[in-house]
Amino acid sequence: MAIDERETHVVMNDGVRLDTSICTPEGEAPDGGWPGILLIHGHGDASSKAATLGPGRRYAGRGYLAVCYSVRGQGCSDGLTFHMGPREVYDLQDVISWVLREL
């Protein structure tokens, strides 16, 4: 299945912009939209979003909407990296709200 891919930034409630890629199956979404998967890059040895973008493309090719984003301070995202603290939870809430509102 062919896919569409686009790059964007999701703005958090404090103004920090998170680097985000959206992969979708090509064509018209079914009623109710595509089922979605959220892939988060940012910790461990991977220094680029490629660690999540490859799987995101594969999921899109199988009929899913895949949203891949880098946490603060990773990839091309703004801000300082926090390691599994409350700020990352707030950011995740902001990303989910953005997905529900925009996609």
C-alpha positions, 0 to 999 in steps of 0.5 A, spaced: 500 500 500 502 506 498 503 512 503 503 519 504 508 522 509 509 529 511 513 533 516 510 538 521 511 541 528 506 540 534 507 546 539 506 544 546 502 548 551 509 552 553 511 554 546 516 548 545 515 545 538 516 538 537 519 535 530 513 530 528 512 526 522 505 523 520 505 517 515 498 515 512 495 510 507 494 514 501 487 515 499 481 517 502 480 515 510 475 510 512 469 512 515 471 514 522 478 515 520 484 511 520 486 507 526 492 510 529 499 509 532 503 514 536 511 512 536 515 516 540 523 518 539 528 520 544 531 516 549 537 510 548 542 510 543 538 513 537 540 520 535 534 521 529 527 520 528 529 514 523 528 509 529 521 511 529 519 513 522 521 507 519 516 503 523 511 509 522 512 508 514 511 500 515 504 501 519 502 506 514 503 501 509 498 496 513 493 501 513 494 505 520 495 513 521 502 513 524 504 519 528 512 519 530 515 525 534 521 526 537 521 528 545 524 535 547 531 536 545 532 530 541 532 530 533 529 537 531 525 538 537 526 544 541 527 544 548 531 541 553 531 533 554 527 530 560 528 523 562 521 520 564 518 526 568 512 530 568 514 534 562 514 528 558 507 526 560 504 533 559 507 533 552 504 526 550 497 529 552 498 535 548 500 531 542 494 526 543 490 532 543 493 535 537 492 528 533 485 528 535 484 535 533 488 536 527 487 529 524 
